[in-house]
Amino acid sequence: MQIDTKTREAIEDIINRREGMASMQSQIKEDIKAVGEVLGVKTAQIGKIIALVEKERAKGDAIAGERDIIEAAADLAGTSEGEE
C-alpha cells in the first residue's frame, strides 16, 4: 500500500485528534472524581446524573421516566421515596 503525502497528513491528523480526545476524556474523569469528592458521593453517581441530564436535554422526559421507575421500585420495596 502506498501512502501519499496528503493521505499521511490525514492519518496524522486523525491520530492527533484521537490523542486529544483521550486527553479530554481523562480530564473529564478527573473532573467527575473531583465533583464526587466535593459532594461526598461516588463517581458513578455523578456519571449517572450527567448521563441523565444529557438524555433529558437530547430527548426530554428522561427525568420524569426515571422518577416513575424510582417511585415504582419504592412502592414495591414498601418504602416511600423520602424515607431512609
mmCIF file of the N, C-alpha and C atoms, coordinates in Angstrom:
data_MODEL
# 
_entry.id   MODEL 
# 
loop_
_atom_site.group_PDB 
_atom_site.id 
_atom_site.type_symbol 
_atom_site.label_atom_id 
_atom_site.label_alt_id 
_atom_site.label_comp_id 
_atom_site.label_asym_id 
_atom_site.label_entity_id 
_atom_site.label_seq_id 
_atom_site.pdbx_PDB_ins_code 
_atom_site.Cartn_x 
_atom_site.Cartn_y 
_atom_site.Cartn_z 
_atom_site.occupancy 
_atom_site.B_iso_or_equiv 
_atom_site.pdbx_formal_charge 
_atom_site.auth_seq_id 
_atom_site.auth_comp_id 
_atom_site.auth_asym_id 
_atom_site.auth_atom_id 
_atom_site.pdbx_PDB_model_num 
ATOM 1   N N  . MET A 1 1  ? 0.854   -1.167 0.000  1.00 0.00 ? 1  MET A N  1 
ATOM 2   C CA . MET A 1 1  ? 0.000   0.000  0.000  1.00 0.00 ? 1  MET A CA 1 
ATOM 3   C C  . MET A 1 1  ? 0.903   1.234  0.000  1.00 0.00 ? 1  MET A C  1 
ATOM 4   N N  . GLN A 1 2  ? 0.649   2.102  -0.904 1.00 0.00 ? 2  GLN A N  1 
ATOM 5   C CA . GLN A 1 2  ? 1.403   3.344  -0.998 1.00 0.00 ? 2  GLN A CA 1 
ATOM 6   C C  . GLN A 1 2  ? 0.582   4.472  -0.368 1.00 0.00 ? 2  GLN A C  1 
ATOM 7   N N  . ILE A 1 3  ? 1.219   5.209  0.488  1.00 0.00 ? 3  ILE A N  1 
ATOM 8   C CA . ILE A 1 3  ? 0.542   6.323  1.147  1.00 0.00 ? 3  ILE A CA 1 
ATOM 9   C C  . ILE A 1 3  ? 1.198   7.614  0.678  1.00 0.00 ? 3  ILE A C  1 
ATOM 10  N N  . ASP A 1 4  ? 0.392   8.426  0.043  1.00 0.00 ? 4  ASP A N  1 
ATOM 11  C CA . ASP A 1 4  ? 0.933   9.704  -0.431 1.00 0.00 ? 4  ASP A CA 1 
ATOM 12  C C  . ASP A 1 4  ? 0.949   10.719 0.710  1.00 0.00 ? 4  ASP A C  1 
ATOM 13  N N  . THR A 1 5  ? 1.516   11.869 0.461  1.00 0.00 ? 5  THR A N  1 
ATOM 14  C CA . THR A 1 5  ? 1.672   12.900 1.486  1.00 0.00 ? 5  THR A CA 1 
ATOM 15  C C  . THR A 1 5  ? 0.331   13.364 2.044  1.00 0.00 ? 5  THR A C  1 
ATOM 16  N N  . LYS A 1 6  ? -0.631  13.550 1.169  1.00 0.00 ? 6  LYS A N  1 
ATOM 17  C CA . LYS A 1 6  ? -1.946  14.025 1.618  1.00 0.00 ? 6  LYS A CA 1 
ATOM 18  C C  . LYS A 1 6  ? -2.618  12.994 2.530  1.00 0.00 ? 6  LYS A C  1 
ATOM 19  N N  . THR A 1 7  ? -2.527  11.723 2.168  1.00 0.00 ? 7  THR A N  1 
ATOM 20  C CA . THR A 1 7  ? -3.110  10.656 2.993  1.00 0.00 ? 7  THR A CA 1 
ATOM 21  C C  . THR A 1 7  ? -2.378  10.540 4.313  1.00 0.00 ? 7  THR A C  1 
ATOM 22  N N  . ARG A 1 8  ? -1.050  10.636 4.277  1.00 0.00 ? 8  ARG A N  1 
ATOM 23  C CA . ARG A 1 8  ? -0.251  10.586 5.503  1.00 0.00 ? 8  ARG A CA 1 
ATOM 24  C C  . ARG A 1 8  ? -0.654  11.718 6.446  1.00 0.00 ? 8  ARG A C  1 
ATOM 25  N N  . GLU A 1 9  ? -0.831  12.908 5.922  1.00 0.00 ? 9  GLU A N  1 
ATOM 26  C CA . GLU A 1 9  ? -1.247  14.052 6.743  1.00 0.00 ? 9  GLU A CA 1 
ATOM 27  C C  . GLU A 1 9  ? -2.629  13.837 7.332  1.00 0.00 ? 9  GLU A C  1 
ATOM 28  N N  . ALA A 1 10 ? -3.525  13.243 6.543  1.00 0.00 ? 10 ALA A N  1 
ATOM 29  C CA . ALA A 1 10 ? -4.875  12.959 7.043  1.00 0.00 ? 10 ALA A CA 1 
ATOM 30  C C  . ALA A 1 10 ? -4.823  11.951 8.187  1.00 0.00 ? 10 ALA A C  1 
ATOM 31  N N  . ILE A 1 11 ? -3.987  10.935 8.031  1.00 0.00 ? 11 ILE A N  1 
ATOM 32  C CA . ILE A 1 11 ? -3.849  9.920  9.081  1.00 0.00 ? 11 ILE A CA 1 
ATOM 33  C C  . ILE A 1 11 ? -3.241  10.544 10.336 1.00 0.00 ? 11 ILE A C  1 
ATOM 34  N N  . GLU A 1 12 ? -2.223  11.355 10.169 1.00 0.00 ? 12 GLU A N  1 
ATOM 35  C CA . GLU A 1 12 ? -1.598  12.035 11.309 1.00 0.00 ? 12 GLU A CA 1 
ATOM 36  C C  . GLU A 1 12 ? -2.599  12.938 12.022 1.00 0.00 ? 12 GLU A C  1 
ATOM 37  N N  . ASP A 1 13 ? -3.438  13.609 11.251 1.00 0.00 ? 13 ASP A N  1 
ATOM 38  C CA . ASP A 1 13 ? -4.472  14.462 11.839 1.00 0.00 ? 13 ASP A CA 1 
ATOM 39  C C  . ASP A 1 13 ? -5.438  13.641 12.678 1.00 0.00 ? 13 ASP A C  1 
ATOM 40  N N  . ILE A 1 14 ? -5.835  12.495 12.161 1.00 0.00 ? 14 ILE A N  1 
ATOM 41  C CA . ILE A 1 14 ? -6.743  11.610 12.909 1.00 0.00 ? 14 ILE A CA 1 
ATOM 42  C C  . ILE A 1 14 ? -6.082  11.145 14.200 1.00 0.00 ? 14 ILE A C  1 
ATOM 43  N N  . ILE A 1 15 ? -4.831  10.734 14.101 1.00 0.00 ? 15 ILE A N  1 
ATOM 44  C CA . ILE A 1 15 ? -4.103  10.280 15.293 1.00 0.00 ? 15 ILE A CA 1 
ATOM 45  C C  . ILE A 1 15 ? -4.029  11.401 16.333 1.00 0.00 ? 15 ILE A C  1 
ATOM 46  N N  . ASN A 1 16 ? -3.703  12.598 15.875 1.00 0.00 ? 16 ASN A N  1 
ATOM 47  C CA . ASN A 1 16 ? -3.614  13.734 16.801 1.00 0.00 ? 16 ASN A CA 1 
ATOM 48  C C  . ASN A 1 16 ? -4.951  14.045 17.454 1.00 0.00 ? 16 ASN A C  1 
ATOM 49  N N  . ARG A 1 17 ? -6.023  13.987 16.682 1.00 0.00 ? 17 ARG A N  1 
ATOM 50  C CA . ARG A 1 17 ? -7.343  14.256 17.264 1.00 0.00 ? 17 ARG A CA 1 
ATOM 51  C C  . ARG A 1 17 ? -7.735  13.173 18.253 1.00 0.00 ? 17 ARG A C  1 
ATOM 52  N N  . ARG A 1 18 ? -7.408  11.905 17.950 1.00 0.00 ? 18 ARG A N  1 
ATOM 53  C CA . ARG A 1 18 ? -7.718  10.824 18.889 1.00 0.00 ? 18 ARG A CA 1 
ATOM 54  C C  . ARG A 1 18 ? -6.951  10.999 20.190 1.00 0.00 ? 18 ARG A C  1 
ATOM 55  N N  . GLU A 1 19 ? -5.681  11.395 20.083 1.00 0.00 ? 19 GLU A N  1 
ATOM 56  C CA . GLU A 1 19 ? -4.896  11.653 21.296 1.00 0.00 ? 19 GLU A CA 1 
ATOM 57  C C  . GLU A 1 19 ? -5.505  12.797 22.096 1.00 0.00 ? 19 GLU A C  1 
ATOM 58  N N  . GLY A 1 20 ? -5.973  13.819 21.406 1.00 0.00 ? 20 GLY A N  1 
ATOM 59  C CA . GLY A 1 20 ? -6.626  14.938 22.079 1.00 0.00 ? 20 GLY A CA 1 
ATOM 60  C C  . GLY A 1 20 ? -7.905  14.503 22.777 1.00 0.00 ? 20 GLY A C  1 
ATOM 61  N N  . MET A 1 21 ? -8.668  13.648 22.123 1.00 0.00 ? 21 MET A N  1 
ATOM 62  C CA . MET A 1 21 ? -9.903  13.150 22.722 1.00 0.00 ? 21 MET A CA 1 
ATOM 63  C C  . MET A 1 21 ? -9.595  12.313 23.963 1.00 0.00 ? 21 MET A C  1 
ATOM 64  N N  . ALA A 1 22 ? -8.568  11.478 23.882 1.00 0.00 ? 22 ALA A N  1 
ATOM 65  C CA . ALA A 1 22 ? -8.183  10.658 25.031 1.00 0.00 ? 22 ALA A CA 1 
ATOM 66  C C  . ALA A 1 22 ? -7.772  11.536 26.198 1.00 0.00 ? 22 ALA A C  1 
ATOM 67  N N  . SER A 1 23 ? -7.053  12.605 25.901 1.00 0.00 ? 23 SER A N  1 
ATOM 68  C CA . SER A 1 23 ? -6.641  13.535 26.946 1.00 0.00 ? 23 SER A CA 1 
ATOM 69  C C  . SER A 1 23 ? -7.850  14.215 27.576 1.00 0.00 ? 23 SER A C  1 
ATOM 70  N N  . MET A 1 24 ? -8.793  14.632 26.742 1.00 0.00 ? 24 MET A N  1 
ATOM 71  C CA . MET A 1 24 ? -10.002 15.278 27.261 1.00 0.00 ? 24 MET A CA 1 
ATOM 72  C C  . MET A 1 24 ? -10.831 14.297 28.078 1.00 0.00 ? 24 MET A C  1 
ATOM 73  N N  . GLN A 1 25 ? -10.928 13.042 27.638 1.00 0.00 ? 25 GLN A N  1 
ATOM 74  C CA . GLN A 1 25 ? -11.683 12.045 28.398 1.00 0.00 ? 25 GLN A CA 1 
ATOM 75  C C  . GLN A 1 25 ? -11.051 11.812 29.769 1.00 0.00 ? 25 GLN A C  1 
ATOM 76  N N  . SER A 1 26 ? -9.727  11.775 29.791 1.00 0.00 ? 26 SER A N  1 
ATOM 77  C CA . SER A 1 26 ? -9.027  11.609 31.056 1.00 0.00 ? 26 SER A CA 1 
ATOM 78  C C  . SER A 1 26 ? -9.305  12.788 31.990 1.00 0.00 ? 26 SER A C  1 
ATOM 79  N N  . GLN A 1 27 ? -9.298  13.990 31.443 1.00 0.00 ? 27 GLN A N  1 
ATOM 80  C CA . GLN A 1 27 ? -9.565  15.180 32.249 1.00 0.00 ? 27 GLN A CA 1 
ATOM 81  C C  . GLN A 1 27 ? -11.007 15.179 32.757 1.00 0.00 ? 27 GLN A C  1 
ATOM 82  N N  . ILE A 1 28 ? -11.936 14.743 31.921 1.00 0.00 ? 28 ILE A N  1 
ATOM 83  C CA . ILE A 1 28 ? -13.339 14.666 32.344 1.00 0.00 ? 28 ILE A CA 1 
ATOM 84  C C  . ILE A 1 28 ? -13.479 13.689 33.505 1.00 0.00 ? 28 ILE A C  1 
ATOM 85  N N  . LYS A 1 29 ? -12.802 12.543 33.438 1.00 0.00 ? 29 LYS A N  1 
ATOM 86  C CA . LYS A 1 29 ? -12.849 11.575 34.534 1.00 0.00 ? 29 LYS A CA 1 
ATOM 87  C C  . LYS A 1 29 ? -12.336 12.192 35.827 1.00 0.00 ? 29 LYS A C  1 
ATOM 88  N N  . GLU A 1 30 ? -11.252 12.939 35.724 1.00 0.00 ? 30 GLU A N  1 
ATOM 89  C CA . GLU A 1 30 ? -10.703 13.609 36.901 1.00 0.00 ? 30 GLU A CA 1 
ATOM 90  C C  . GLU A 1 30 ? -11.673 14.652 37.449 1.00 0.00 ? 30 GLU A C  1 
ATOM 91  N N  . ASP A 1 31 ? -12.320 15.389 36.556 1.00 0.00 ? 31 ASP A N  1 
ATOM 92  C CA . ASP A 1 31 ? -13.292 16.401 36.980 1.00 0.00 ? 31 ASP A CA 1 
ATOM 93  C C  . ASP A 1 31 ? -14.483 15.754 37.671 1.00 0.00 ? 31 ASP A C  1 
ATOM 94  N N  . ILE A 1 32 ? -14.957 14.647 37.133 1.00 0.00 ? 32 ILE A N  1 
ATOM 95  C CA . ILE A 1 32 ? -16.073 13.919 37.746 1.00 0.00 ? 32 ILE A CA 1 
ATOM 96  C C  . ILE A 1 32 ? -15.670 13.431 39.135 1.00 0.00 ? 32 ILE A C  1 
ATOM 97  N N  . LYS A 1 33 ? -14.465 12.907 39.239 1.00 0.00 ? 33 LYS A N  1 
ATOM 98  C CA . LYS A 1 33 ? -13.971 12.434 40.535 1.00 0.00 ? 33 LYS A CA 1 
ATOM 99  C C  . LYS A 1 33 ? -13.925 13.582 41.543 1.00 0.00 ? 33 LYS A C  1 
ATOM 100 N N  . ALA A 1 34 ? -13.441 14.745 41.099 1.00 0.00 ? 34 ALA A N  1 
ATOM 101 C CA . ALA A 1 34 ? -13.354 15.906 41.989 1.00 0.00 ? 34 ALA A CA 1 
ATOM 102 C C  . ALA A 1 34 ? -14.733 16.353 42.453 1.00 0.00 ? 34 ALA A C  1 
ATOM 103 N N  . VAL A 1 35 ? -15.703 16.382 41.550 1.00 0.00 ? 35 VAL A N  1 
ATOM 104 C CA . VAL A 1 35 ? -17.064 16.772 41.925 1.00 0.00 ? 35 VAL A CA 1 
ATOM 105 C C  . VAL A 1 35 ? -17.639 15.765 42.916 1.00 0.00 ? 35 VAL A C  1 
ATOM 106 N N  . GLY A 1 36 ? -17.390 14.484 42.674 1.00 0.00 ? 36 GLY A N  1 
ATOM 107 C CA . GLY A 1 36 ? -17.854 13.453 43.597 1.00 0.00 ? 36 GLY A CA 1 
ATOM 108 C C  . GLY A 1 36 ? -17.267 13.629 44.986 1.00 0.00 ? 36 GLY A C  1 
ATOM 109 N N  . GLU A 1 37 ? -15.988 13.973 45.045 1.00 0.00 ? 37 GLU A N  1 
ATOM 110 C CA . GLU A 1 37 ? -15.346 14.195 46.342 1.00 0.00 ? 37 GLU A CA 1 
ATOM 111 C C  . GLU A 1 37 ? -15.949 15.397 47.061 1.00 0.00 ? 37 GLU A C  1 
ATOM 112 N N  . VAL A 1 38 ? -16.221 16.455 46.316 1.00 0.00 ? 38 VAL A N  1 
ATOM 113 C CA . VAL A 1 38 ? -16.826 17.650 46.915 1.00 0.00 ? 38 VAL A CA 1 
ATOM 114 C C  . VAL A 1 38 ? -18.205 17.321 47.479 1.00 0.00 ? 38 VAL A C  1 
ATOM 115 N N  . LEU A 1 39 ? -18.976 16.539 46.729 1.00 0.00 ? 39 LEU A N  1 
ATOM 116 C CA . LEU A 1 39 ? -20.336 16.208 47.156 1.00 0.00 ? 39 LEU A CA 1 
ATOM 117 C C  . LEU A 1 39 ? -20.384 15.014 48.108 1.00 0.00 ? 39 LEU A C  1 
ATOM 118 N N  . GLY A 1 40 ? -19.285 14.301 48.228 1.00 0.00 ? 40 GLY A N  1 
ATOM 119 C CA . GLY A 1 40 ? -19.256 13.138 49.103 1.00 0.00 ? 40 GLY A CA 1 
ATOM 120 C C  . GLY A 1 40 ? -20.012 11.945 48.537 1.00 0.00 ? 40 GLY A C  1 
ATOM 121 N N  . VAL A 1 41 ? -20.001 11.809 47.212 1.00 0.00 ? 41 VAL A N  1 
ATOM 122 C CA . VAL A 1 41 ? -20.673 10.675 46.564 1.00 0.00 ? 41 VAL A CA 1 
ATOM 123 C C  . VAL A 1 41 ? -19.698 9.979  45.626 1.00 0.00 ? 41 VAL A C  1 
ATOM 124 N N  . LYS A 1 42 ? -20.059 8.770  45.237 1.00 0.00 ? 42 LYS A N  1 
ATOM 125 C CA . LYS A 1 42 ? -19.224 8.009  44.314 1.00 0.00 ? 42 LYS A CA 1 
ATOM 126 C C  . LYS A 1 42 ? -19.264 8.629  42.920 1.00 0.00 ? 42 LYS A C  1 
ATOM 127 N N  . THR A 1 43 ? -18.169 8.433  42.197 1.00 0.00 ? 43 THR A N  1 
ATOM 128 C CA . THR A 1 43 ? -18.099 8.972  40.841 1.00 0.00 ? 43 THR A CA 1 
ATOM 129 C C  . THR A 1 43 ? -19.172 8.371  39.940 1.00 0.00 ? 43 THR A C  1 
ATOM 130 N N  . ALA A 1 44 ? -19.570 7.139  40.213 1.00 0.00 ? 44 ALA A N  1 
ATOM 131 C CA . ALA A 1 44 ? -20.618 6.504  39.402 1.00 0.00 ? 44 ALA A CA 1 
ATOM 132 C C  . ALA A 1 44 ? -21.924 7.278  39.511 1.00 0.00 ? 44 ALA A C  1 
ATOM 133 N N  . GLN A 1 45 ? -22.209 7.811  40.690 1.00 0.00 ? 45 GLN A N  1 
ATOM 134 C CA . GLN A 1 45 ? -23.435 8.592  40.861 1.00 0.00 ? 45 GLN A CA 1 
ATOM 135 C C  . GLN A 1 45 ? -23.375 9.895  40.064 1.00 0.00 ? 45 GLN A C  1 
ATOM 136 N N  . ILE A 1 46 ? -22.208 10.527 40.056 1.00 0.00 ? 46 ILE A N  1 
ATOM 137 C CA . ILE A 1 46 ? -22.051 11.746 39.253 1.00 0.00 ? 46 ILE A CA 1 
ATOM 138 C C  . ILE A 1 46 ? -22.217 11.399 37.776 1.00 0.00 ? 46 ILE A C  1 
ATOM 139 N N  . GLY A 1 47 ? -21.646 10.278 37.378 1.00 0.00 ? 47 GLY A N  1 
ATOM 140 C CA . GLY A 1 47 ? -21.795 9.830  35.989 1.00 0.00 ? 47 GLY A CA 1 
ATOM 141 C C  . GLY A 1 47 ? -23.243 9.597  35.614 1.00 0.00 ? 47 GLY A C  1 
ATOM 142 N N  . LYS A 1 48 ? -24.005 9.015  36.525 1.00 0.00 ? 48 LYS A N  1 
ATOM 143 C CA . LYS A 1 48 ? -25.433 8.783  36.269 1.00 0.00 ? 48 LYS A CA 1 
ATOM 144 C C  . LYS A 1 48 ? -26.190 10.104 36.142 1.00 0.00 ? 48 LYS A C  1 
ATOM 145 N N  . ILE A 1 49 ? -25.857 11.041 37.001 1.00 0.00 ? 49 ILE A N  1 
ATOM 146 C CA . ILE A 1 49 ? -26.508 12.354 36.938 1.00 0.00 ? 49 ILE A CA 1 
ATOM 147 C C  . ILE A 1 49 ? -26.218 13.016 35.600 1.00 0.00 ? 49 ILE A C  1 
ATOM 148 N N  . ILE A 1 50 ? -24.958 13.000 35.206 1.00 0.00 ? 50 ILE A N  1 
ATOM 149 C CA . ILE A 1 50 ? -24.565 13.622 33.942 1.00 0.00 ? 50 ILE A CA 1 
ATOM 150 C C  . ILE A 1 50 ? -25.264 12.951 32.772 1.00 0.00 ? 50 ILE A C  1 
ATOM 151 N N  . ALA A 1 51 ? -25.290 11.622 32.774 1.00 0.00 ? 51 ALA A N  1 
ATOM 152 C CA . ALA A 1 51 ? -25.947 10.885 31.689 1.00 0.00 ? 51 ALA A CA 1 
ATOM 153 C C  . ALA A 1 51 ? -27.434 11.214 31.628 1.00 0.00 ? 51 ALA A C  1 
ATOM 154 N N  . LEU A 1 52 ? -28.069 11.326 32.782 1.00 0.00 ? 52 LEU A N  1 
ATOM 155 C CA . LEU A 1 52 ? -29.493 11.644 32.826 1.00 0.00 ? 52 LEU A CA 1 
ATOM 156 C C  . LEU A 1 52 ? -29.760 13.052 32.297 1.00 0.00 ? 52 LEU A C  1 
ATOM 157 N N  . VAL A 1 53 ? -28.925 14.004 32.678 1.00 0.00 ? 53 VAL A N  1 
ATOM 158 C CA . VAL A 1 53 ? -29.076 15.371 32.180 1.00 0.00 ? 53 VAL A CA 1 
ATOM 159 C C  . VAL A 1 53 ? -28.886 15.408 30.666 1.00 0.00 ? 53 VAL A C  1 
ATOM 160 N N  . GLU A 1 54 ? -27.872 14.703 30.173 1.00 0.00 ? 54 GLU A N  1 
ATOM 161 C CA . GLU A 1 54 ? -27.637 14.664 28.728 1.00 0.00 ? 54 GLU A CA 1 
ATOM 162 C C  . GLU A 1 54 ? -28.825 14.050 27.997 1.00 0.00 ? 54 GLU A C  1 
ATOM 163 N N  . LYS A 1 55 ? -29.360 12.973 28.558 1.00 0.00 ? 55 LYS A N  1 
ATOM 164 C CA . LYS A 1 55 ? -30.518 12.317 27.949 1.00 0.00 ? 55 LYS A CA 1 
ATOM 165 C C  . LYS A 1 55 ? -31.739 13.237 27.979 1.00 0.00 ? 55 LYS A C  1 
ATOM 166 N N  . GLU A 1 56 ? -31.929 13.935 29.081 1.00 0.00 ? 56 GLU A N  1 
ATOM 167 C CA . GLU A 1 56 ? -33.051 14.871 29.208 1.00 0.00 ? 56 GLU A CA 1 
ATOM 168 C C  . GLU A 1 56 ? -32.922 15.986 28.172 1.00 0.00 ? 56 GLU A C  1 
ATOM 169 N N  . ARG A 1 57 ? -31.725 16.525 28.033 1.00 0.00 ? 57 ARG A N  1 
ATOM 170 C CA . ARG A 1 57 ? -31.512 17.602 27.073 1.00 0.00 ? 57 ARG A CA 1 
ATOM 171 C C  . ARG A 1 57 ? -31.697 17.135 25.634 1.00 0.00 ? 57 ARG A C  1 
ATOM 172 N N  . ALA A 1 58 ? -31.307 15.906 25.354 1.00 0.00 ? 58 ALA A N  1 
ATOM 173 C CA . ALA A 1 58 ? -31.390 15.388 23.981 1.00 0.00 ? 58 ALA A CA 1 
ATOM 174 C C  . ALA A 1 58 ? -32.804 14.961 23.598 1.00 0.00 ? 58 ALA A C  1 
ATOM 175 N N  . LYS A 1 59 ? -33.517 14.309 24.526 1.00 0.00 ? 59 LYS A N  1 
ATOM 176 C CA . LYS A 1 59 ? -34.803 13.710 24.182 1.00 0.00 ? 59 LYS A CA 1 
ATOM 177 C C  . LYS A 1 59 ? -35.980 14.218 24.998 1.00 0.00 ? 59 LYS A C  1 
ATOM 178 N N  . GLY A 1 60 ? -35.715 14.705 26.198 1.00 0.00 ? 60 GLY A N  1 
ATOM 179 C CA . GLY A 1 60 ? -36.801 15.109 27.084 1.00 0.00 ? 60 GLY A CA 1 
ATOM 180 C C  . GLY A 1 60 ? -37.431 13.910 27.763 1.00 0.00 ? 60 GLY A C  1 
ATOM 181 N N  . ASP A 1 61 ? -38.164 14.147 28.814 1.00 0.00 ? 61 ASP A N  1 
ATOM 182 C CA . ASP A 1 61 ? -38.885 13.139 29.596 1.00 0.00 ? 61 ASP A CA 1 
ATOM 183 C C  . ASP A 1 61 ? -37.995 12.082 30.246 1.00 0.00 ? 61 ASP A C  1 
ATOM 184 N N  . ALA A 1 62 ? -36.694 12.241 30.204 1.00 0.00 ? 62 ALA A N  1 
ATOM 185 C CA . ALA A 1 62 ? -35.807 11.253 30.827 1.00 0.00 ? 62 ALA A CA 1 
ATOM 186 C C  . ALA A 1 62 ? -35.932 11.298 32.342 1.00 0.00 ? 62 ALA A C  1 
ATOM 187 N N  . ILE A 1 63 ? -35.978 12.501 32.904 1.00 0.00 ? 63 ILE A N  1 
ATOM 188 C CA . ILE A 1 63 ? -36.061 12.630 34.361 1.00 0.00 ? 63 ILE A CA 1 
ATOM 189 C C  . ILE A 1 63 ? -37.406 12.135 34.864 1.00 0.00 ? 63 ILE A C  1 
ATOM 190 N N  . ALA A 1 64 ? -38.473 12.490 34.182 1.00 0.00 ? 64 ALA A N  1 
ATOM 191 C CA . ALA A 1 64 ? -39.802 12.018 34.589 1.00 0.00 ? 64 ALA A CA 1 
ATOM 192 C C  . ALA A 1 64 ? -39.875 10.498 34.508 1.00 0.00 ? 64 ALA A C  1 
ATOM 193 N N  . GLY A 1 65 ? -39.286 9.932  33.484 1.00 0.00 ? 65 GLY A N  1 
ATOM 194 C CA . GLY A 1 65 ? -39.279 8.473  33.343 1.00 0.00 ? 65 GLY A CA 1 
ATOM 195 C C  . GLY A 1 65 ? -38.512 7.800  34.462 1.00 0.00 ? 65 GLY A C  1 
ATOM 196 N N  . GLU A 1 66 ? -37.360 8.349  34.804 1.00 0.00 ? 66 GLU A N  1 
ATOM 197 C CA . GLU A 1 66 ? -36.567 7.795  35.902 1.00 0.00 ? 66 GLU A CA 1 
ATOM 198 C C  . GLU A 1 66 ? -37.303 7.948  37.229 1.00 0.00 ? 66 GLU A C  1 
ATOM 199 N N  . ARG A 1 67 ? -37.969 9.083  37.415 1.00 0.00 ? 67 ARG A N  1 
ATOM 200 C CA . ARG A 1 67 ? -38.725 9.312  38.648 1.00 0.00 ? 67 ARG A CA 1 
ATOM 201 C C  . ARG A 1 67 ? -39.831 8.261  38.783 1.00 0.00 ? 67 ARG A C  1 
ATOM 202 N N  . ASP A 1 68 ? -40.517 7.970  37.666 1.00 0.00 ? 68 ASP A N  1 
ATOM 203 C CA . ASP A 1 68 ? -41.566 6.943  37.686 1.00 0.00 ? 68 ASP A CA 1 
ATOM 204 C C  . ASP A 1 68 ? -40.999 5.578  38.062 1.00 0.00 ? 68 ASP A C  1 
ATOM 205 N N  . ILE A 1 69 ? -39.823 5.264  37.533 1.00 0.00 ? 69 ILE A N  1 
ATOM 206 C CA . ILE A 1 69 ? -39.187 3.977  37.845 1.00 0.00 ? 69 ILE A CA 1 
ATOM 207 C C  . ILE A 1 69 ? -38.820 3.909  39.322 1.00 0.00 ? 69 ILE A C  1 
ATOM 208 N N  . ILE A 1 70 ? -38.260 4.981  39.861 1.00 0.00 ? 70 ILE A N  1 
ATOM 209 C CA . ILE A 1 70 ? -37.868 5.013  41.272 1.00 0.00 ? 70 ILE A CA 1 
ATOM 210 C C  . ILE A 1 70 ? -39.094 4.905  42.171 1.00 0.00 ? 70 ILE A C  1 
ATOM 211 N N  . GLU A 1 71 ? -40.160 5.607  41.816 1.00 0.00 ? 71 GLU A N  1 
ATOM 212 C CA . GLU A 1 71 ? -41.387 5.538  42.613 1.00 0.00 ? 71 GLU A CA 1 
ATOM 213 C C  . GLU A 1 71 ? -41.978 4.130  42.584 1.00 0.00 ? 71 GLU A C  1 
ATOM 214 N N  . ALA A 1 72 ? -41.945 3.476  41.437 1.00 0.00 ? 72 ALA A N  1 
ATOM 215 C CA . ALA A 1 72 ? -42.452 2.105  41.341 1.00 0.00 ? 72 ALA A CA 1 
ATOM 216 C C  . ALA A 1 72 ? -41.600 1.170  42.187 1.00 0.00 ? 72 ALA A C  1 
ATOM 217 N N  . ALA A 1 73 ? -40.287 1.335  42.142 1.00 0.00 ? 73 ALA A N  1 
ATOM 218 C CA . ALA A 1 73 ? -39.398 0.496  42.945 1.00 0.00 ? 73 ALA A CA 1 
ATOM 219 C C  . ALA A 1 73 ? -39.636 0.722  44.427 1.00 0.00 ? 73 ALA A C  1 
ATOM 220 N N  . ALA A 1 74 ? -39.838 1.987  44.827 1.00 0.00 ? 74 ALA A N  1 
ATOM 221 C CA . ALA A 1 74 ? -40.101 2.298  46.235 1.00 0.00 ? 74 ALA A CA 1 
ATOM 222 C C  . ALA A 1 74 ? -41.411 1.665  46.683 1.00 0.00 ? 74 ALA A C  1 
ATOM 223 N N  . ASP A 1 75 ? -42.418 1.723  45.818 1.00 0.00 ? 75 ASP A N  1 
ATOM 224 C CA . ASP A 1 75 ? -43.697 1.088  46.155 1.00 0.00 ? 75 ASP A CA 1 
ATOM 225 C C  . ASP A 1 75 ? -43.525 -0.415 46.352 1.00 0.00 ? 75 ASP A C  1 
ATOM 226 N N  . LEU A 1 76 ? -42.790 -1.048 45.449 1.00 0.00 ? 76 LEU A N  1 
ATOM 227 C CA . LEU A 1 76 ? -42.565 -2.482 45.549 1.00 0.00 ? 76 LEU A CA 1 
ATOM 228 C C  . LEU A 1 76 ? -41.747 -2.854 46.773 1.00 0.00 ? 76 LEU A C  1 
ATOM 229 N N  . ALA A 1 77 ? -40.834 -1.987 47.156 1.00 0.00 ? 77 ALA A N  1 
ATOM 230 C CA . ALA A 1 77 ? -39.993 -2.242 48.323 1.00 0.00 ? 77 ALA A CA 1 
ATOM 231 C C  . ALA A 1 77 ? -40.700 -1.905 49.631 1.00 0.00 ? 77 ALA A C  1 
ATOM 232 N N  . GLY A 1 78 ? -41.839 -1.229 49.515 1.00 0.00 ? 78 GLY A N  1 
ATOM 233 C CA . GLY A 1 78 ? -42.586 -0.873 50.722 1.00 0.00 ? 78 GLY A CA 1 
ATOM 234 C C  . GLY A 1 78 ? -42.051 0.352  51.418 1.00 0.00 ? 78 GLY A C  1 
ATOM 235 N N  . THR A 1 79 ? -41.338 1.189  50.674 1.00 0.00 ? 79 THR A N  1 
ATOM 236 C CA . THR A 1 79 ? -40.818 2.426  51.258 1.00 0.00 ? 79 THR A CA 1 
ATOM 237 C C  . THR A 1 79 ? -41.320 3.590  50.421 1.00 0.00 ? 79 THR A C  1 
ATOM 238 N N  . SER A 1 80 ? -41.229 4.775  50.990 1.00 0.00 ? 80 SER A N  1 
ATOM 239 C CA . SER A 1 80 ? -41.522 5.948  50.196 1.00 0.00 ? 80 SER A CA 1 
ATOM 240 C C  . SER A 1 80 ? -40.214 6.584  49.764 1.00 0.00 ? 80 SER A C  1 
ATOM 241 N N  . GLU A 1 81 ? -40.226 7.401  48.738 1.00 0.00 ? 81 GLU A N  1 
ATOM 242 C CA . GLU A 1 81 ? -39.016 7.960  48.146 1.00 0.00 ? 81 GLU A CA 1 
ATOM 243 C C  . GLU A 1 81 ? -38.175 8.735  49.151 1.00 0.00 ? 81 GLU A C  1 
ATOM 244 N N  . GLY A 1 82 ? -38.771 9.412  50.098 1.00 0.00 ? 82 GLY A N  1 
ATOM 245 C CA . GLY A 1 82 ? -38.031 10.252 51.031 1.00 0.00 ? 82 GLY A CA 1 
ATOM 246 C C  . GLY A 1 82 ? -37.537 9.528  52.270 1.00 0.00 ? 82 GLY A C  1 
ATOM 247 N N  . GLU A 1 83 ? -37.897 8.265  52.489 1.00 0.00 ? 83 GLU A N  1 
ATOM 248 C CA . GLU A 1 83 ? -37.506 7.536  53.692 1.00 0.00 ? 83 GLU A CA 1 
ATOM 249 C C  . GLU A 1 83 ? -36.108 6.999  53.566 1.00 0.00 ? 83 GLU A C  1 
ATOM 250 N N  . GLU A 1 84 ? -35.432 6.819  54.720 1.00 0.00 ? 84 GLU A N  1 
ATOM 251 C CA . GLU A 1 84 ? -34.102 6.204  54.744 1.00 0.00 ? 84 GLU A CA 1 
ATOM 252 C C  . GLU A 1 84 ? -34.147 4.929  55.517 1.00 0.00 ? 84 GLU A C  1 
# 
